[in-house]
Amino acid sequence: MANIPFEKYEATGNDFIVIDCRPDNWRFEMALKYAHLWCDRHFGIGADGILAITAPHDPQNHAYMHVINSDGSVAAMCGNGIRCVAAYLNAYYIPDGVFIETDGGLQTVRYLTYNAQPSYEVTLAKANILAPCDIPQNDKIWHGIRVDVGNPHCVFETPDPSEALAHAGEFLSNHETFPDRSNIEFIRERAEDVIDLTVYERGAGPTLACGTGCVAAAKAYAHARKRADTTIEIHAPGGILYVHIPKSGAPKLIGPASYIFSGSI
């Protein structure tokens, strides 16, 4: 069997192995089978996940992005990952905006300069506020807001997001409230429309950032304060992302994505 070429990308510290499976479909099957080995940071390439690119179902679109977590599970959508795929497509094939199909719907991504930084703007296929939830842990009750961003999220406001992540991230992500597990975001208001965020991603654990998690956090934050047509600045451990919440329509996630290195498996 031939070697599989890959490229490594990161978006706000969320790092991925990008594999273009369009030349050979068996590459996708190998990615699913060996993700937990390839993503291992001690014995493999090291990554939060794999982004496998296949041909789109609709030929008018540019690609289909499959998200494979570091534990081998599959996610419907990844806001940081899709910026990495857009950067890959922009570098090799397409000079401007791209239409990328995902299990979470069709995502539109365009290149722009934002706050003097080269960035990618993702128009999300969906971002819906769901029911609130209360989850007990020992003598504490966690009050959260569930958000559907093509994958499941639950957002909790807390005075110390880092401490909450350490003590409750894994517990909440795997709680019976979420039959398919959930991504968990802990947020704290730093100033109006500026928040700090930590995240526990299902299938990956704590990560430096999560694109869809930032969108979920921004939606929950704006919903709780009855604000719209605003841009939320989100400080994650891996850097700053921006989410614009319009009066109507889909939110937009804005942030960078960068190539790191290439290799073959």
C-alpha positions as a Python dict, from the first residue, in 0.01 Angstrom:
ca = {
    (1, 'M'): (0, 0, 0),
    (2, 'A'): (134, 344, -94),
    (3, 'N'): (219, 612, 158),
    (4, 'I'): (-52, 867, 239),
    (5, 'P'): (55, 1233, 205),
    (6, 'F'): (-74, 1470, 472),
    (7, 'E'): (-42, 1831, 578),
    (8, 'K'): (-55, 1966, 933),
    (9, 'Y'): (-259, 2281, 1001),
    (10, 'E'): (-362, 2470, 1312),
    (11, 'A'): (-635, 2723, 1387),
    (12, 'T'): (-603, 2908, 1717),
    (13, 'G'): (-398, 2620, 1856),
    (14, 'N'): (-651, 2354, 1749),
    (15, 'D'): (-428, 2131, 1532),
    (16, 'F'): (-522, 1882, 1263),
    (17, 'I'): (-384, 1632, 1018),
    (18, 'V'): (-534, 1720, 677),
    (19, 'I'): (-561, 1430, 432),
    (20, 'D'): (-690, 1480, 79),
    (21, 'C'): (-872, 1155, 4),
    (22, 'R'): (-998, 1253, -340),
    (23, 'P'): (-716, 1079, -532),
    (24, 'D'): (-767, 749, -341),
    (25, 'N'): (-1081, 674, -139),
    (26, 'W'): (-900, 408, 69),
    (27, 'R'): (-716, 694, 243),
    (28, 'F'): (-1042, 783, 421),
    (29, 'E'): (-1086, 427, 549),
    (30, 'M'): (-729, 429, 678),
    (31, 'A'): (-787, 763, 853),
    (32, 'L'): (-1091, 623, 1032),
    (33, 'K'): (-904, 309, 1132),
    (34, 'Y'): (-579, 466, 1250),
    (35, 'A'): (-682, 810, 1377),
    (36, 'H'): (-605, 723, 1739),
    (37, 'L'): (-249, 622, 1640),
    (38, 'W'): (-177, 906, 1398),
    (39, 'C'): (-306, 1169, 1644),
    (40, 'D'): (-102, 1035, 1937),
    (41, 'R'): (135, 1312, 2045),
    (42, 'H'): (408, 1076, 2167),
    (43, 'F'): (408, 792, 1914),
    (44, 'G'): (232, 947, 1613),
    (45, 'I'): (212, 1273, 1422),
    (46, 'G'): (13, 1439, 1700),
    (47, 'A'): (-313, 1628, 1652),
    (48, 'D'): (-654, 1703, 1799),
    (49, 'G'): (-807, 1526, 1500),
    (50, 'I'): (-799, 1440, 1131),
    (51, 'L'): (-972, 1636, 856),
    (52, 'A'): (-1038, 1402, 565),
    (53, 'I'): (-1133, 1573, 237),
    (54, 'T'): (-1350, 1385, -11),
    (55, 'A'): (-1542, 1488, -322),
    (56, 'P'): (-1864, 1686, -253),
    (57, 'H'): (-2205, 1534, -319),
    (58, 'D'): (-2301, 1846, -516),
    (59, 'P'): (-2044, 1923, -788),
    (60, 'Q'): (-2116, 2295, -747),
    (61, 'N'): (-1944, 2278, -407),
    (62, 'H'): (-1571, 2242, -358),
    (63, 'A'): (-1519, 1960, -108),
    (64, 'Y'): (-1663, 1746, 168),
    (65, 'M'): (-1492, 1768, 509),
    (66, 'H'): (-1505, 1468, 744),
    (67, 'V'): (-1399, 1533, 1105),
    (68, 'I'): (-1233, 1242, 1287),
    (69, 'N'): (-1150, 1304, 1652),
    (70, 'S'): (-825, 1191, 1809),
    (71, 'D'): (-1002, 894, 1970),
    (72, 'G'): (-1139, 777, 1633),
    (73, 'S'): (-1493, 903, 1683),
    (74, 'V'): (-1656, 1121, 1419),
    (75, 'A'): (-1787, 1478, 1459),
    (76, 'A'): (-2040, 1644, 1231),
    (77, 'M'): (-1868, 1982, 1215),
    (78, 'C'): (-1556, 2166, 1334),
    (79, 'G'): (-1529, 2544, 1313),
    (80, 'N'): (-1151, 2553, 1347),
    (81, 'G'): (-1107, 2251, 1122),
    (82, 'I'): (-1309, 2398, 839),
    (83, 'R'): (-1086, 2706, 837),
    (84, 'C'): (-788, 2472, 801),
    (85, 'V'): (-955, 2292, 511),
    (86, 'A'): (-1036, 2629, 350),
    (87, 'A'): (-671, 2732, 391),
    (88, 'Y'): (-561, 2405, 230),
    (89, 'L'): (-800, 2453, -62),
    (90, 'N'): (-702, 2818, -101),
    (91, 'A'): (-333, 2729, -109),
    (92, 'Y'): (-366, 2466, -380),
    (93, 'Y'): (-681, 2514, -579),
    (94, 'I'): (-922, 2795, -501),
    (95, 'P'): (-815, 3159, -455),
    (96, 'D'): (-1121, 3292, -271),
    (97, 'G'): (-1440, 3167, -107),
    (98, 'V'): (-1522, 2798, -76),
    (99, 'F'): (-1835, 2591, -19),
    (100, 'I'): (-1760, 2291, 200),
    (101, 'E'): (-2007, 2014, 273),
    (102, 'T'): (-2002, 1855, 621),
    (103, 'D'): (-2215, 1613, 819),
    (104, 'G'): (-2343, 1930, 991),
    (105, 'G'): (-2456, 2095, 666),
    (106, 'L'): (-2308, 2317, 395),
    (107, 'Q'): (-2058, 2572, 529),
    (108, 'T'): (-1945, 2884, 343),
    (109, 'V'): (-1592, 3011, 405),
    (110, 'R'): (-1425, 3320, 264),
    (111, 'Y'): (-1083, 3475, 307),
    (112, 'L'): (-1057, 3826, 450),
    (113, 'T'): (-837, 4053, 659),
    (114, 'Y'): (-985, 4113, 1005),
    (115, 'N'): (-819, 4340, 1261),
    (116, 'A'): (-516, 4350, 1028),
    (117, 'Q'): (-483, 3970, 1045),
    (118, 'P'): (-533, 3725, 755),
    (119, 'S'): (-845, 3533, 855),
    (120, 'Y'): (-1123, 3304, 739),
    (121, 'E'): (-1491, 3383, 792),
    (122, 'V'): (-1719, 3081, 829),
    (123, 'T'): (-2093, 3123, 781),
    (124, 'L'): (-2240, 2843, 991),
    (125, 'A'): (-2509, 2617, 850),
    (126, 'K'): (-2685, 2616, 1187),
    (127, 'A'): (-2656, 2753, 1540),
    (128, 'N'): (-2970, 2698, 1746),
    (129, 'I'): (-3034, 2759, 2114),
    (130, 'L'): (-3189, 2451, 2275),
    (131, 'A'): (-3321, 2390, 2625),
    (132, 'P'): (-3129, 2489, 2938),
    (133, 'C'): (-3007, 2212, 3166),
    (134, 'D'): (-2910, 2171, 3531),
    (135, 'I'): (-2653, 1903, 3617),
    (136, 'P'): (-2555, 1819, 3977),
    (137, 'Q'): (-2196, 1740, 4068),
    (138, 'N'): (-2139, 1670, 4436),
    (139, 'D'): (-2271, 1982, 4614),
    (140, 'K'): (-2277, 2202, 4302),
    (141, 'I'): (-2540, 2251, 4033),
    (142, 'W'): (-2409, 2339, 3686),
    (143, 'H'): (-2654, 2561, 3496),
    (144, 'G'): (-2598, 2534, 3123),
    (145, 'I'): (-2748, 2628, 2788),
    (146, 'R'): (-2749, 2365, 2515),
    (147, 'V'): (-2668, 2480, 2163),
    (148, 'D'): (-2682, 2289, 1834),
    (149, 'V'): (-2406, 2403, 1595),
    (150, 'G'): (-2422, 2095, 1376),
    (151, 'N'): (-2272, 1916, 1675),
    (152, 'P'): (-2386, 1926, 2040),
    (153, 'H'): (-2260, 2187, 2286),
    (154, 'C'): (-2348, 2299, 2635),
    (155, 'V'): (-2227, 2636, 2764),
    (156, 'F'): (-2174, 2716, 3134),
    (157, 'E'): (-2094, 3060, 3277),
    (158, 'T'): (-1851, 3038, 3567),
    (159, 'P'): (-1613, 3269, 3758),
    (160, 'D'): (-1308, 3055, 3669),
    (161, 'P'): (-1326, 2872, 3332),
    (162, 'S'): (-985, 2706, 3379),
    (163, 'E'): (-1074, 2560, 3716),
    (164, 'A'): (-1414, 2448, 3587),
    (165, 'L'): (-1250, 2273, 3292),
    (166, 'A'): (-1011, 2085, 3521),
    (167, 'H'): (-1279, 1973, 3767),
    (168, 'A'): (-1588, 1925, 3554),
    (169, 'G'): (-1506, 1918, 3182),
    (170, 'E'): (-1486, 1541, 3139),
    (171, 'F'): (-1767, 1480, 3390),
    (172, 'L'): (-2012, 1709, 3209),
    (173, 'S'): (-1913, 1595, 2859),
    (174, 'N'): (-1994, 1234, 2947),
    (175, 'H'): (-2299, 1301, 3165),
    (176, 'E'): (-2616, 1098, 3099),
    (177, 'T'): (-2792, 1425, 3011),
    (178, 'F'): (-2609, 1396, 2677),
    (179, 'P'): (-2674, 1050, 2523),
    (180, 'D'): (-2414, 1113, 2249),
    (181, 'R'): (-2181, 1308, 2478),
    (182, 'S'): (-2140, 1685, 2435),
    (183, 'N'): (-1878, 1948, 2380),
    (184, 'I'): (-1856, 2162, 2694),
    (185, 'E'): (-1771, 2534, 2708),
    (186, 'F'): (-1698, 2732, 3023),
    (187, 'I'): (-1717, 3109, 2980),
    (188, 'R'): (-1662, 3424, 3184),
    (189, 'E'): (-1750, 3780, 3084),
    (190, 'R'): (-1433, 3989, 3074),
    (191, 'A'): (-1610, 4302, 2944),
    (192, 'E'): (-1923, 4368, 2741),
    (193, 'D'): (-1911, 4137, 2437),
    (194, 'V'): (-1571, 4003, 2545),
    (195, 'I'): (-1551, 3659, 2705),
    (196, 'D'): (-1291, 3408, 2823),
    (197, 'L'): (-1347, 3046, 2721),
    (198, 'T'): (-1216, 2699, 2796),
    (199, 'V'): (-1344, 2390, 2621),
    (200, 'Y'): (-1368, 2015, 2663),
    (201, 'E'): (-1428, 1853, 2326),
    (202, 'R'): (-1597, 1516, 2310),
    (203, 'G'): (-1356, 1274, 2149),
    (204, 'A'): (-1053, 1496, 2210),
    (205, 'G'): (-1063, 1631, 2566),
    (206, 'P'): (-936, 1980, 2658),
    (207, 'T'): (-818, 2173, 2353),
    (208, 'L'): (-670, 2519, 2305),
    (209, 'A'): (-976, 2634, 2109),
    (210, 'C'): (-1294, 2507, 1944),
    (211, 'G'): (-1455, 2696, 1657),
    (212, 'T'): (-1806, 2560, 1693),
    (213, 'G'): (-1761, 2591, 2069),
    (214, 'C'): (-1692, 2963, 2027),
    (215, 'V'): (-2007, 2999, 1818),
    (216, 'A'): (-2208, 2809, 2080),
    (217, 'A'): (-2060, 3025, 2356),
    (218, 'A'): (-2135, 3346, 2167),
    (219, 'K'): (-2494, 3235, 2098),
    (220, 'A'): (-2552, 3144, 2463),
    (221, 'Y'): (-2388, 3465, 2588),
    (222, 'A'): (-2591, 3687, 2351),
    (223, 'H'): (-2912, 3493, 2419),
    (224, 'A'): (-2876, 3534, 2796),
    (225, 'R'): (-2832, 3909, 2754),
    (226, 'K'): (-3090, 3949, 2474),
    (227, 'R'): (-2832, 4098, 2239),
    (228, 'A'): (-2808, 4066, 1861),
    (229, 'D'): (-2628, 4232, 1574),
    (230, 'T'): (-2312, 4224, 1780),
    (231, 'T'): (-1966, 4072, 1754),
    (232, 'I'): (-1836, 3872, 2049),
    (233, 'E'): (-1460, 3863, 2108),
    (234, 'I'): (-1362, 3527, 2253),
    (235, 'H'): (-1034, 3464, 2433),
    (236, 'A'): (-946, 3095, 2424),
    (237, 'P'): (-613, 2951, 2546),
    (238, 'G'): (-497, 2925, 2183),
    (239, 'G'): (-583, 3281, 2084),
    (240, 'I'): (-870, 3515, 1996),
    (241, 'L'): (-1169, 3433, 1777),
    (242, 'Y'): (-1466, 3651, 1681),
    (243, 'V'): (-1829, 3553, 1634),
    (244, 'H'): (-2079, 3790, 1477),
    (245, 'I'): (-2437, 3733, 1594),
    (246, 'P'): (-2676, 3898, 1345),
    (247, 'K'): (-3034, 4007, 1409),
    (248, 'S'): (-3139, 3724, 1183),
    (249, 'G'): (-2962, 3458, 985),
    (250, 'A'): (-2652, 3254, 1048),
    (251, 'P'): (-2367, 3358, 1279),
    (252, 'K'): (-2019, 3406, 1138),
    (253, 'L'): (-1699, 3273, 1294),
    (254, 'I'): (-1382, 3470, 1214),
    (255, 'G'): (-1027, 3360, 1285),
    (256, 'P'): (-693, 3252, 1136),
    (257, 'A'): (-568, 2918, 1007),
    (258, 'S'): (-207, 2829, 934),
    (259, 'Y'): (-4, 2561, 759),
    (260, 'I'): (257, 2393, 982),
    (261, 'F'): (429, 2111, 790),
    (262, 'S'): (385, 1825, 542),
    (263, 'G'): (474, 1458, 549),
    (264, 'S'): (358, 1111, 456),
    (265, 'I'): (223, 820, 657),
}
